[in-house]
Amino acid sequence: MRRCNKLLGIILAILVFAGIWQGVSLLISRPFLPGPMATIQAFIRLGAGGRLWRHLGASLSRILWAMVTSAIPAAALGLAAGRSPTLNRLVSPGVYLLHPLPKAAFLPVIMLFFGLGELSKVFLVGFIIFSQMLVTIRDSARQVPEELLDSVRSLGAGKAALLRHVIIPWVLPGFFTGIRVSLGTAVAVLFLAETFAAESGLGYLIVDAWTRISYAEMYAAILALSILGLLLFALTDLLEILLCPWLAVCYTSKKNQMLLP
């Protein structure tokens, strides 16, 4: 029932957004803002020709490589820093120095080091994911209740058992929260990275359509970028459901408590 309501909410939001888009398009009546139907037709045309999928695949590949190479090491370091005050004192100054800075400002420097190819784009996205994931996991690891750890220790659990049965399950929801936050930023910055010396990716496709004054294709590429982000968020939600089944139990328990008189 909850999933059906969520799906209906998404459909309703899409219909409302499409209606507002169509109304504004008719009100402005300018070539640079085609209606949703013209955009969908351009989307289908780009997809049928295979051009859209090629660029979408390039963007997806860059995001996934950045996730694999950055999220796991950042989570491990954040977990260690969250449980070790000494390591946290060593890591925190660098985090506080780099985390607030706009990561896109590092793009020219990264290109100087790694060139104009794929590595510079993956590194930029990975750089963003690393800092955000590290901060999220570190803060989650610091919030593990000491009373819970003491209770499990009293049952004879060692450090390995504490890590496996208490700390990691406690931190895992924060891990997926960090993934969601990082994905949103990564998609936005990837667009910027793909406008510099790139010949593939949705960012390149958007700018290419803009320079050719093909506005319907430009909005179709923006729509594809939005769908990519939505699918990545949906995949993250699915993985969280599979790896954190206790969250559903907690949600049901809280809902039942709210229904009690």
PyMOL commands that set and color helices and strands:
alter all, ss='L'
color gray80, all
select helices_A, chain A and resi 2-28+36-49+51-83+85-98+103-114+118-142+146-154+159-193+202-211+215-243+245-259
alter helices_A, ss='H'
color red, helices_A
deselect
rebuild
show_as cartoon
